[in-house]
Amino acid sequence: MSQNAADTANDLDLLSDLVAKAKRAGAEAADAVLFESASLEVSYRLGAREDLERSESKDLGLRIFLGRKQAIVSSTDISPASLEELLQRGLAMAAAMPDDPYCGLAESGRLSTDIPDLDLYDDGEPTPEALYEMAAEAEAAALAVEGVTNSESAGAGWGRNRIALVTSNGFSGGYATSSHSLFASVIAGEGTGMERDYDFTSARHGADLGAAAGIGTVAGERAVRRLNPRKVESQQLPVIFDPRVAHSMLGHFTGAISGVSVARGTSFLKDSLGKKVFADGITIADDPHRPRGLASKPFDGEGVANRKWLLVENGELATWIMDSASARQLGLATTGHASRGTSGPPSPSTTNLYMQPGACSREDLLAGVASGLYVSELIGFGVNGVTGDYSRGASGFWIENGVLSHPVSELTIAGNLKDMFLNITPANDLTFRYGSNAPTLRIDGLMVAGT
């Protein structure tokens, strides 16, 4: 047995004992979760080492049910005396809580019995020296780009997490994940004409990271390309979203189909299940079992067996995103989307979320635009989840006759998400760089406010 597997087994034994004690002490049901993490991060600026940080933590959460009452207590001290105090405090809190008709463990028949191996853990831990070397290489490549005048910093990081969950109705499981990351952020230009940009790479396994020199070069080229931005007059026109901002549309969408928002009636899509909410041909998927996926997990936060879902099929909304409590409110079954920490109850959340690519290329999307905006950065969060009204600051490039012409800034994009979703055209350039991913997207008819 590997050390990681042995540690997970010890975590599960600890949680099983705590849950059993809770039952013996009078709890009708209980679950316990443990998160253990370690991380190492370095930063590097202008040829010199700056910061080196390492952190380690262990956090345990216990959820206790007394009838329709629940309480959640947590602790970073897992000594026997501390856990006994935690248990007693949880029982007292549960007794004092008001009834919640929707709380409770997941149905036992939905619990995972076969935990898949998703290859989320890289055994190797890099040394600080190795991380500094990557950061130095990335920054050097960025500073070598003509027009780059300064560096904000470059950095590299590594992390390890171990998750264990035990429920009183029969689930016991755990898994480990690792993360590796590298970034460079630099400045081009002088004085009041300076512009900043960045690039990064992240992966579960260190071998999957992008090349450090490539990250630095892209960061430098992006910063230089933003020099001397112009302003534009307010007008209605096509807007194309670069993939590094296009995935934000998926975040607005999933917030609107969260079971919690739908049950409360606070979503602009609350009456849209089974109806067309995106343009024809649009499919949006959520896949928790993507091997080495940045947001993959073999079971959800309640121990429920999870699987790939098509949230939107050919433009139609196919399902809500639900944990057990929000599903009960809606009279439905959990979709296995529960996510949780140690200090609160589970809530719905996506995993590896993505919009499937379209049929045309990015160049095809651009070619059909005589005058338009190509967005590479979004600022602020001016989105009303109740009405769908959308208004965000933006910068990027002006499109003239299908070609990116010159940088533009100090703009605001406005519309309504209901209309925007129905007018999305995706390109075929989907790549998986985030937990949520989308290809280049074109949306016609948006209002761009400038001078």
KELOBA-560317 format. One record per residue: residue number from 1; y negated, z, x negated of N, C-alpha, C in turn. Coordinates in steps of 0.2 Angstrom, whole numbers. Each point is the difference from the previous one (the first is absolute). Layout:
% KELOBA-560317
  num  nnorth    nup  neast  canorth   caup  caeast  cnorth    cup  ceast
  NUM       Y      Z      X        Y      Z       X       Y      Z      X
...
This chain:
% KELOBA-560317
  num  nnorth    nup  neast  canorth   caup  caeast  cnorth    cup  ceast
    1       6      0     -4       -6      0       4      -6      0     -4
    2      -5     -4      1       -6     -1      -4      -4      7      2
    3      -5      1     -5       -4      6       1      -4     -1      6
    4      -3     -6      2       -3     -1       6       4      2      6
    5       6     -3      0        4      2       6       2      7      1
    6       1      3     -6        1      8       0      -6      3      3
    7      -6     -2     -2       -6      4       2      -1     -1      8
    8       2     -6      2       -1     -2       7       6      5      4
    9       6      0     -3        5      5       3      -3      7      1
   10      -3      2     -6       -2      7       0      -6      1      6
   11      -4     -5      0       -5      0       5       3      1      7
   12       5     -4      2        3      0       6       3      6      2
   13       3      3     -5        3      7       1      -5      5      1
   14      -6      0     -3       -5      4       1      -3      0      8
   15      -1     -7      2       -2     -1       6       5      2      6
   16       6     -2     -2        5      2       5       1      8      1
   17      -1      3     -5        0      8       1      -5      2      4
   18      -6     -3     -2       -6      3       4       0     -2      7
   19       2     -6      2        1     -2       7       5      5      4
   20       6      1     -4        5      4       3      -3      7      1
   21      -4      3     -4       -3      6       1      -5      0      6
   22      -3     -5      0       -5     -1       6       4      1      7
   23       6     -4      0        4      1       6       2      7      1
   24       3      3     -5        2      7       1      -5      5      2
   25      -7     -2     -2       -5      5       2      -3     -2      6
   26       3     -5      4       -2     -1       7      -3     -6      2
   27      -1     -5     -5       -3     -6       1       5     -4      4
   28      -2     -4      5        5     -4       4       1     -7     -4
   29      -4     -2     -4        1     -6      -5      -5      1     -5
   30       1     -4     -6       -4      1      -6       1     -6     -4
   31      -5     -2     -4        1     -5      -6      -4      2     -6
   32       2     -2     -6       -3      2      -6      -1     -6     -4
   33      -5     -1     -4       -1     -6      -4      -3      3     -7
   34       2     -3     -5       -2      1      -7      -3     -6     -3
   35      -6      1     -3       -2     -6      -4      -1      3     -7
   36       2     -3     -5       -1      2      -7      -2     -7     -4
   37      -6      1     -4       -3     -5      -3      -2      1     -7
   38       0     -5     -4       -3      1      -7      -4     -7     -1
   39      -6      1     -4       -3     -7      -1      -4      1     -7
   40      -1     -6     -3       -3      0      -7      -5     -6      1
   41      -6      1     -2       -6     -5       0      -4      0     -6
   42      -2     -6     -2       -4      0      -6      -6     -5      2
   43      -6      1     -3       -5     -5       0      -3     -1     -7
   44      -3     -6      0       -2     -3      -7      -6     -4      2
   45      -5      1     -5       -7     -3       1      -3     -2     -6
   46      -2     -6     -1       -4     -3      -6       4      2     -6
   47       7     -2      0        3      1      -6       2      7     -2
   48      -1      5      4        1      7      -1       4      3      6
   49       5      5     -2        3      4       5      -4      5      3
   50       0      0      7       -4      5       4       4      5      2
   51       3      0      6        4      5       4       8     -1     -1
   52       3      6      0        7      0       0       2      6      5
   53       3     -2      6        1      6       5       7     -1      2
   54       3      6      0        7      1       3       0      5      5
   55       3     -1      6        1      5       5       7      0      3
   56       2      6      2        7      1       3      -1      5      6
   57       3     -2      5        0      5       6       6      0      4
   58       1      5      4        5      1       5      -2      3      6
   59       1     -3      6       -3      2       6       6      0      5
   60       1      5      4        5      1       5      -3      1      7
   61       2     -3      5       -2      1       7       5      2      4
   62      -1      5      5        5      2       5      -3     -1      7
   63       4     -3      4       -2     -1       7       5      4      4
   64      -3      4      5        4      4       4      -1     -1      7
   65       5      0      4       -1     -1       8       3      6      4
   66      -4      2      4        2      5       5      -2     -3      7
   67       5     -2      3       -1     -4       6      -4     -6     -1
   68      -5      0      4       -5     -6      -1      -6      2     -4
   69       1      5     -4       -5      2      -5       2     -2     -7
   70      -5     -2     -4        2     -2      -7      -5      3     -5
   71       2      2     -6       -5      2      -5       2     -3     -7
   72      -4     -2     -4        1     -3      -7      -3      5     -5
   73       4      2     -5       -3      4      -5       2     -3     -7
   74      -4      1     -5        2     -3      -6      -1      4     -6
   75       3     -1     -6       -1      4      -6       1     -4     -6
   76      -3      2     -5        2     -3      -7       4      5     -4
   77       1      6      3        4      5      -3       7      0      3
   78       5     -2     -3        7      0       3       4      5     -2
   79      -2      6     -3        4      5      -1       3      3      6
   80       5      4      0        3      3       6      -4      4      4
   81      -4      4     -4       -5      5       4      -5     -4      4
   82      -3     -5     -4       -5     -4       4       3     -4      6
   83       6     -3     -1        3     -4       5       1      5      6
   84       2      6     -1        1      5       6      -6      1      3
   85      -5      1     -4       -7      1       4      -2     -6      3
   86       1     -6     -2       -2     -6       3       4      0      7
   87       6      1      0        4      0       6      -2      5      5
   88      -2      6     -2       -2      5       5      -7     -2      3
   89      -4     -3     -4       -7     -2       2       1     -6      5
   90       4     -5     -2        2     -5       5       2      2      6
   91       5      4      1        2      3       6      -5      3      4
   92      -5      4     -3       -5      3       4      -5     -5      2
   93      -2     -5     -4       -4     -5       2       3     -4      6
   94       6     -2      0        3     -4       5       0      4      7
   95       1      7     -1        0      4       7      -7      0      3
   96      -5     -1     -4       -7      0       2      -3     -6      2
   97       4     -6     -1       -3     -6       1       1     -2      8
   98      -5     -5      2        1     -2       7       6     -5      0
   99       3     -1      6        5     -5       1      -2     -7     -1
  100       4     -4     -3       -1     -7      -2       6     -4      3
  101      -1     -3      6        6     -3       3       3     -6     -4
  102      -3     -2     -5        3     -6      -3       3      2     -7
  103      -1      6     -3        2      2      -6       8      1      0
  104       3      0     -6        7      0      -1       2     -4     -5
  105       6      1     -3        4     -4      -5       2     -6      3
  106       1     -5     -4        2     -7       2       7      1      4
  107       2     -4      4        6      0       3       6     -1     -5
  108       5      4      0        5      0      -5       4     -7     -1
  109       0     -3      6        3     -7       0      -4     -5     -4
  110      -6      1     -2       -4     -5      -3      -1      2     -8
  111       3      6     -2        0      2      -7       3     -5     -4
  112      -2     -1     -6        3     -4      -5       7      3     -3
  113       5     -4      0        6      2      -3       2     -4     -6
  114      -3     -5     -1        1     -4      -6      -7     -2     -4
  115      -1      4     -5       -6      0      -3       0     -6     -6
  116      -4     -5      1        1     -6      -5      -3      1     -6
  117       2     -3     -6       -3      1      -6      -5     -6     -1
  118      -6      1      0       -5     -5       0      -3     -1     -7
  119       3      3     -5       -2     -1      -7      -7      2     -1
  120      -2      6      2       -7      2       0      -2      4     -6
  121       5      2     -4       -1      4      -6       2     -3     -6
  122      -5      1     -5        1     -3      -7       0      7     -4
  123       6      0     -3        1      6      -4      -4      1     -6
  124      -3     -5     -3       -4      1      -6      -7      3      2
  125      -2      5     -4       -7      2       0      -4     -2     -6
  126      -5     -3      1       -4     -3      -6      -3      6     -4
  127      -1     -1     -6       -4      5      -4      -8     -1      1
  128      -4      4     -1       -7     -1       0      -2     -5     -5
  129       3     -1     -6       -1     -5      -4       1     -7      3
  130       5     -1      3        2     -6       4      -5     -2      5
  131      -2      5      4       -5     -1       5      -7     -2     -3
  132      -2      3     -6       -6     -1      -3       0     -7     -3
  133       5     -3     -2        1     -6      -3      -1     -6      5
  134       3      2      6       -1     -5       6      -7      0      2
  135      -3      5      1       -7      1       2      -5     -4     -5
  136       1      1     -7       -4     -3      -5       1     -7      0
  137       6     -3      1        1     -7       0      -3     -3      6
  138       0      3      6       -4     -2       6      -7     -1     -1
  139      -3      6     -3       -7      0      -1      -2     -5     -5
  140       3     -1     -6       -1     -5      -5      -1     -7      3
  141       5     -1      4        0     -7       3      -6     -1      5
  142      -1      5      4       -6      0       4      -7     -1     -4
  143      -1      4     -5       -6     -1      -4       0     -6     -4
  144       5     -4     -1        0     -6      -3      -2     -6      4
  145      -1      1      6       -2     -5       5      -8     -1     -1
  146      -2     -6     -1       -7     -1      -1      -4      2      6
  147      -5      4     -1       -4      2       5       1      8      2
  148       5      2     -2        2      7       1      -4      5     -5
  149      -4      4      2       -4      4      -4       1      8      0
  150       5      2      4        1      7       0       7      2      3
  151       2      6     -1        6      1       4      -1      7      4
  152       3      0      6        0      6       4       6      4     -3
  153       6     -3     -1        6      3      -3       6     -4      1
  154       5      1     -3        6     -2       1       5      6      0
  155       5     -1      4        5      6       1       7     -2      1
  156       4      5     -1        7     -1       1       3      6      3
  157       5      0      4        3      6       3       7     -1      1
  158       4      6      1        7      0       2       0      6      5
  159       5      0      4        1      5       5       8      1      2
  160       2      6      2        7      1       2      -1      4      6
  161       4     -2      6        0      5       6       7      1      2
  162       2      5      2        6      2       3      -1      3      7
  163       3     -3      5       -1      2       7       7      2      3
  164       0      6      3        6      3       4      -1      2      7
  165       4     -1      4       -1      2       7       7      2      3
  166      -1      6      4        6      3       3      -2      2      7
  167       4     -2      5       -2      2       7       6      4      3
  168      -1      4      5        5      5       3       5     -4      4
  169      -2     -6      2        5     -4       4       4     -5     -4
  170       0      1     -6        5     -4      -4      -2     -5     -6
  171      -6      0     -1       -2     -5      -5      -1      4     -7
  172       2     -3     -5       -1      2      -7       0     -6     -5
  173      -6     -1     -3       -1     -6      -4      -6      1     -4
  174       1     -4     -6       -6      0      -5       0     -6     -4
  175      -5     -2     -3       -1     -5      -5      -5      1     -4
  176      -1     -4     -6       -5      0      -5      -3     -7      0
  177      -7      1     -2       -3     -7      -2      -4      1     -6
  178      -2     -5     -3       -4      0      -6      -6     -5      1
  179      -5      0     -4       -6     -4       1      -3     -2     -7
  180      -2     -6     -1       -3     -2      -6      -6     -4      2
  181      -6      1     -4       -6     -3       2      -4     -2     -6
  182      -4     -5      0       -5     -2      -5      -6     -3      3
  183      -6      1     -3       -6     -3       3      -5     -1     -5
  184      -5     -4      1       -6     -1      -4      -6     -2      4
  185      -5      3     -1       -6     -1       4      -6      0     -5
  186      -4     -6      0       -5     -2      -5      -6     -2      4
  187      -5     -1     -4       -7     -2       2      -2     -6     -4
  188      -3     -5      4       -3     -6      -3      -8      1      1
  189      -3     -4     -4       -8      0       1      -3      5     -3
  190      -7      0      1       -5      5      -3      -4      3      5
  191      -3      6     -1       -5      2       4       1      1      7
  192      -4     -3      4        1      1       8       4     -6      2
  193       2     -4     -5        4     -6       2       8      1     -1
  194       2      7     -1        7      1      -2       4      0      6
  195       6     -2     -1        5     -1       5       7      3     -3
  196       4      4      5        6      3      -2       6     -3      4
  197       6      0     -4        6     -2       4       6      2     -4
  198       6     -1      3        5      4      -3       7     -4      2
  199       5      2     -3        7     -3       2       5      6     -2
  200       6      0      3        4      5      -1       7     -3      2
  201       5      4     -2        7     -1       1       4      6      2
  202       5      1      4        3      6       1       7     -2      2
  203       5      4     -1        7     -1       1       4      6      0
  204       6      0      3        5      5       0       3      1     -7
  205       1     -6     -3        3      0      -7      -5     -3     -5
  206       0      3     -6       -5     -2      -5       1     -7     -2
  207       7     -2      0        1     -7      -2      -3     -5      5
  208      -2      2      6       -3     -5       5      -8      0      0
  209      -3      4     -5       -7     -1       0      -2     -6     -3
  210      -6     -2      2       -3     -6      -3      -2      1     -7
  211      -1     -6     -4       -2      1      -7      -7      3      0
  212      -1      4     -5       -6      4      -1      -6     -5     -2
  213       2     -5     -4       -6     -5      -2      -2     -4      6
  214       5     -2      4       -2     -3       6      -4      3      5
  215       2      7      1       -5      4       4      -7      0     -2
  216      -1      2     -7       -6      0      -2      -4     -7      0
  217       3     -5     -1       -3     -7       0      -3     -1      7
  218       5      1      5       -2     -1       7      -6      5      2
  219       0      6     -2       -6      4       1      -6     -2     -2
  220       0     -2     -7       -6     -3      -3      -2     -6      4
  221       4     -5      1       -2     -6       3      -3      1      7
  222       3      5      4       -3      1       6      -7      3      0
  223      -1      5     -5       -7      3      -1      -5     -6     -1
  224       2     -4     -5       -5     -6      -2      -1     -4      6
  225       5     -2      4       -1     -4       5      -5      2      6
  226      -1      7      0       -4      3       5      -8      0     -2
  227      -1     -2     -6       -7      0      -3      -5     -4      4
  228      -6      2      1       -5     -4       3       2     -1      8
  229       1      5      4        2     -2       7      -6     -2      3
  230       1     -4      6       -6     -1       4       1      3      7
  231      -5      0      4        0      2       7       0     -6      4
  232       3      1      6        0     -5       5      -3      2      7
  233      -2     -5      3       -3      1       7       6      2      5
  234      -2      4      5        5      2       5       2     -6      4
  235       6     -1      1        3     -5       4       7      1      2
  236       3     -4      4        7      1       3       4     -6     -4
  237       5      2     -3        4     -5      -4       7      2     -2
  238       4     -4     -3        7      2      -2       0      5     -6
  239       4      5      0        1      4      -5       7      0     -3
  240       1      0     -6        6      0      -4       1      6     -4
  241       5      4      2        1      7      -4       5     -1     -5
  242      -2      2     -6        5      0      -6       5      5      1
  243       6     -1     -3        6      4       2      -2      7     -2
  244      -4      2     -5       -1      7      -2      -4      3      6
  245      -3     -3      4       -4      3       6       4     -2      7
  246       3     -5      0        4     -3       6       4      6      3
  247       3      4     -4        5      4       2      -3      6      4
  248      -7      0      0       -3      5       4       0     -1      7
  249       1     -6      2        1     -2       7       6      3      3
  250       6      0     -4        6      4       2      -1      7      1
  251      -4      3     -4       -2      7       1      -3      1      7
  252      -5     -4      2       -3      1       6       4     -1      6
  253       5     -5     -1        5     -2       5       5      6      1
  254       3      3     -5        5      5       0      -4      7      3
  255      -6      1     -2       -3      6       3      -1     -1      8
  256       0     -6      2       -1     -1       8       7      0      3
  257       5     -1     -4        7      0       4       4      7     -2
  258      -4      5     -3        3      6      -1       2      4      6
  259       6      2      1        2      4       6      -5      5      2
  260      -3      4     -5       -5      5       2      -6     -3      3
  261      -3     -5     -2       -6     -3       3       2     -3      6
  262       5     -3      1        2     -3       7       1      5      5
  263       4      5     -2        1      6       5      -6      3      2
  264      -5      1     -4       -7      3       1      -4     -5      4
  265       2     -7      0       -5     -5       3      -6     -1     -4
  266       0      1     -6       -5     -1      -5       0     -7     -4
  267       4     -4      2        1     -6      -4      -2     -7      4
  268      -3     -4     -3       -2     -6       3       6     -5      2
  269       6      2     -3        6     -4       2       5      4      5
  270      -3      5      3        5      5       4       3     -4      5
  271      -2     -5      3        3     -4       6       3     -7     -3
  272       1      0     -6        2     -7      -3       7     -1     -2
  273       5      5      2        7     -1      -2       3     -6      3
  274       3     -4     -3        3     -6       3      -5     -6      1
  275      -6      1     -2       -5     -5       1      -2     -3     -7
  276      -4     -6      1       -2     -3      -6      -6      3     -3
  277       0      3     -6       -5      3      -3      -2     -4     -7
  278       4     -4     -2       -2     -4      -6       1     -7      2
  279      -2     -5     -5        1     -7       1       7     -2      0
  280       2     -6      3        7     -2       0       2     -1     -7
  281       6      2     -1        3      0      -6       0      6     -5
  282      -5      4      2       -1      6      -4       6      5      1
  283       3      2     -6        5      6       1      -2      5     -5
  284       1      6      2       -2      6      -4       6      4     -1
  285       3      2     -5        6      4      -1      -2      6     -4
  286       5      5      1        0      7      -4       7      1     -2
  287       1      0     -7        6      1      -2       1      6     -5
  288       3      5      2        1      6      -4       5     -1     -5
  289       4     -5      0        6      0      -4      -1     -6     -6
  290      -6     -2     -1       -2     -5      -5       2      3     -7
  291       5     -3     -4        2      3      -6      -7      1     -5
  292       0      5     -3       -6      2      -4      -7     -1      3
  293       0      0      7       -6      0       3      -5      6     -1
  294      -6     -2      0       -5      6      -2       0      5      6
  295       2     -2      6        0      5       6       6      1      3
  296       6     -2     -4        6      0       3       3      8      0
  297       4      1      5        3      6       1       7     -1      4
  298       5      4     -2        7     -1       3       1      3      7
  299      -5      5      2        0      3       6      -7      2      2
  300      -1      1      6       -7      2       2      -1      8     -1
  301      -6      2      1       -2      7      -1       3      5      5
  302       4     -2      5        4      4       4       8     -1     -1
  303       2     -4     -5        7     -1      -2       3     -6      4
  304      -5     -3      4        3     -5       4       1     -7     -4
  305       6     -3      2        1     -6      -3      -5     -5      1
  306      -3     -3     -5       -5     -5       1       2     -7     -2
  307      -3     -5      2        2     -7      -1      -6     -5      0
  308       1     -6     -1       -6     -5       0      -1     -1      7
  309      -7      0      2       -2     -2       7      -5     -6     -1
  310       0     -4      5       -5     -6       1      -5      3      5
  311      -6      2     -2       -5      3       4      -3     -5      4
  312      -1     -6     -2       -3     -5       3       5     -6     -1
  313       2     -4      5        4     -6       0      -3     -5      3
  314      -2     -5     -3       -3     -6       2      -6      1      4
  315      -4      5     -3       -6      2       3       0      6      6
  316       6      1      2        1      5       5       2      7     -3
  317      -4      5      3        2      7      -2       6      3      2
  318       5      1     -4        7      2       1       1      7      1
  319      -3      4     -3        1      8       0      -6      4     -2
  320       0      6      2       -4      5      -3       3      3     -6
  321      -4      3     -4        3      4      -6       0      7      2
  322       6      3      1        1      7       2       4      5     -4
  323      -1      6      0        4      5      -2       3      3      7
  324       4      6     -1        3      2       6      -5      3      5
  325      -5      4     -2       -5      3       5      -4     -6      4
  326      -2     -5     -4       -4     -5       4       4     -4      4
  327       6     -1     -2        5     -4       4       2      4      7
  328       0      7     -1        1      4       6      -5     -1      5
  329      -7      0     -3       -5     -1       5      -1     -6      3
  330       3     -5     -3        0     -7       3       6     -2      4
  331       5      5      0        6     -1       4       5     -5     -4
  332      -1      0     -7        4     -5      -3       4      3     -6
  333       3     -3     -4        4      2      -6      -4     -1     -6
  334       1      5     -5       -3     -1      -6       2     -6     -4
  335      -5     -3     -3        2     -6      -4       2      1     -7
  336       0      7     -2        2      1      -7      -6      0     -5
  337      -6      1      3       -6     -1      -4      -4      7     -2
  338       4      5      1       -3      7      -1      -1      1     -8
  339      -6      2     -1       -2      2      -7      -3      7      1
  340       1      4     -6       -2      7       0      -2      3     -7
  341      -3      5      1       -1      4      -6       3      7      1
  342      -3      5     -3        2      7       1      -4      4      4
  343      -6     -2      2       -5      4       4      -1     -2      7
  344       3     -5      2       -1     -2       7       7     -4      3
  345       0     -1      6        5     -3       3       1     -8     -2
  346       5     -3      1        1     -7      -1      -5     -4      4
  347      -2     -6     -2       -4     -5       3       2     -7     -2
  348      -1     -5      5        2     -6      -2      -4     -4     -6
  349       4     -3     -4       -3     -4      -5       5     -6     -2
  350      -3     -5     -3        4     -6      -2       2      1     -7
  351       4     -4     -2        3      0      -7      -3     -7     -4
  352       5     -4     -2       -2     -7      -3      -2     -4      6
  353      -6      0      1       -3     -4       6      -3     -7     -3
  354       2     -5      4       -3     -7      -3       0     -5      6
  355      -5     -5     -1        0     -5       4       4     -6     -3
  356       4     -3      4        4     -6      -3      -5     -6     -2
  357       1     -3     -5       -4     -6      -2       0     -5      5
  358      -6     -4      0        0     -6       4       2     -6     -3
  359      -1     -6      3        2     -6      -3      -4     -4     -5
  360      -7      2      0       -5     -4      -4      -1      5     -6
  361      -3     -4     -5       -2      3      -6      -7      3      0
  362      -2      5     -4       -7      2      -1      -5     -6      0
  363       2     -5     -4       -5     -5      -1      -1     -4      7
  364       6      0      4       -1     -3       6      -4      3      5
  365       0      7      0       -5      4       4      -7     -1     -2
  366      -1     -1     -7       -7     -1      -2      -2     -7      1
  367       4     -5      0       -2     -7       1      -3     -1      7
  368       2      4      5       -3     -1       6      -6      3      2
  369      -3      3     -5       -7      4       1      -5     -4     -4
  370      -5     -2      4       -6     -3      -2      -5      5     -3
  371      -1      5      4       -4      6      -3       3      6      3
  372       1      5     -5        4      6       2       0      5     -5
  373       3      6      1        0      6      -4       7      1     -2
  374       1      1     -7        6      2      -3      -1      8     -2
  375       4      4      3       -1      7      -1       5      3     -5
  376      -3      3     -6        4      3      -5      -1      8      0
  377      -5      2      4        0      8       0      -3      2      6
  378       2      5      3       -2      3       6      -3      7     -1
  379      -5      2      3       -3      6      -1      -1      4      7
  380       2      7      0       -1      4       6       6     -1      4
  381      -1      3      6        5      0       5      -3      0      7
  382      -3     -5      2       -3     -1       6       4     -3      6
  383       6      4      1        4     -3       5       1      5      6
  384      -1     -2      6        1      5       6       7     -1      2
  385       5      5      0        7     -1       2       1      0      7
  386      -5      2      4        0      0       7      -2     -7      3
  387      -5     -3     -2       -2     -6       2       2     -6     -4
  388       1      1     -6        2     -6      -5      -6     -3     -3
  389      -6      3      1       -6     -3      -3       1      1     -8
  390      -2     -5     -3        1     -1      -8      -7     -1     -3
  391      -2      4     -5       -6     -2      -4       1      4     -7
  392       0     -5     -5        1      3      -7      -4     -4     -5
  393      -2      4     -5       -4     -3      -5       5     -5     -4
  394      -3     -5     -3        4     -5      -4      -3     -3     -6
  395       3     -2     -4       -2     -5      -6       5     -5     -1
  396      -2     -5     -4        5     -5      -1      -3     -6     -3
  397       2     -6      3       -2     -7      -2      -2     -4      6
  398      -5     -4     -1       -2     -5       5       5     -6      0
  399       2     -3      5        4     -6       0      -4     -6      2
  400       0     -5     -4       -3     -6       2       4     -6     -1
  401       1     -3      6        5     -6       0       7      1     -3
  402       2      6      2        7      2      -2       1      3     -7
  403      -5      1     -3        0      3      -7      -4      6     -1
  404       2      5     -4       -4      6      -1      -6     -2     -4
  405      -6      1      2       -6     -2      -3      -3      5     -5
  406      -3      6      3       -3      5      -3       1      6      3
  407      -1      6     -4        1      7       2      -5      1      5
  408       2      4      5       -5      3       5       1      7      1
  409      -5      4      2        1      7       1      -5      3      6
  410       1      6      1       -5      4       5       1     -4      7
  411       6     -1      2        2     -3       6       3      5      5
  412       0     -1      6        4      4       5       4     -5      5
  413       6      1      1        4     -4       4       1      4      6
  414       0     -4      6        0      4       6       4     -5      5
  415       4      4      5        4     -3       5       4      5      4
  416       5     -2      3        4      4       4       7     -1     -2
  417       4      5     -2        7     -1      -2       4     -4      5
  418      -1      1      6        4     -4       5      -1     -7     -1
  419      -6     -2     -1       -1     -8      -1       2     -2     -7
  420      -1      5     -5        1     -2      -7       8     -1     -1
  421       4      4      3        7     -1       0       2     -6      3
  422      -2     -2      5        2     -6       4      -3     -6     -4
  423      -4      0     -5       -3     -6      -4       2      0     -7
  424       5      4     -2        2      1      -7       5     -6     -1
  425      -1     -3     -6        4     -5      -3       2      2     -7
  426       7      1     -1        2      3      -7       2     -6     -5
  427      -1      1     -6        2     -5      -5       7      2     -2
  428       3     -4     -5        7      1      -2       0      4     -6
  429      -5      4     -2        0      3      -7       1      8      0
  430       5      2      5        1      7       0       3      2     -6
  431      -2      6     -3        3      3      -6       0      8      2
  432       4      4     -3        1      7       2      -3      4     -6
  433      -6      2      1       -4      4      -5      -2      7      3
  434       1      1      6       -2      6       3       5      2      5
  435      -1      6      3        5      2       5      -1     -4      6
  436      -6     -3      1       -1     -4       6      -3     -7     -3
  437       3     -6      2       -2     -6      -3      -1     -5      5
  438      -5     -5     -2       -1     -6       4      -2     -5     -4
  439       2     -7      2       -3     -5      -4      -7     -1      1
  440      -3     -5     -3       -7     -2       1      -1     -2      8
  441      -5      3      3       -1     -1       7      -6     -4      2
  442       0     -4      5       -6     -3       2      -1      2      7
  443      -7      2      2       -1      2       7      -7     -4      1
  444       0     -4      5       -5     -4       2      -5      4      5
  445      -6     -2      0       -5      3       5      -2      7     -1
  446       0      2     -6       -3      7      -1      -7      0     -2
  447      -4      5      2       -7      1      -1      -1      3     -7
  448      -3     -4     -4       -2      3      -7      -8      1      0
  449      -1      6     -1       -7      2       0      -3      1     -7
  450      -5     -4     -2       -3      1      -7      -7      1      1
  451      -4     -4     -3       -7      1       0      -3     -2      6
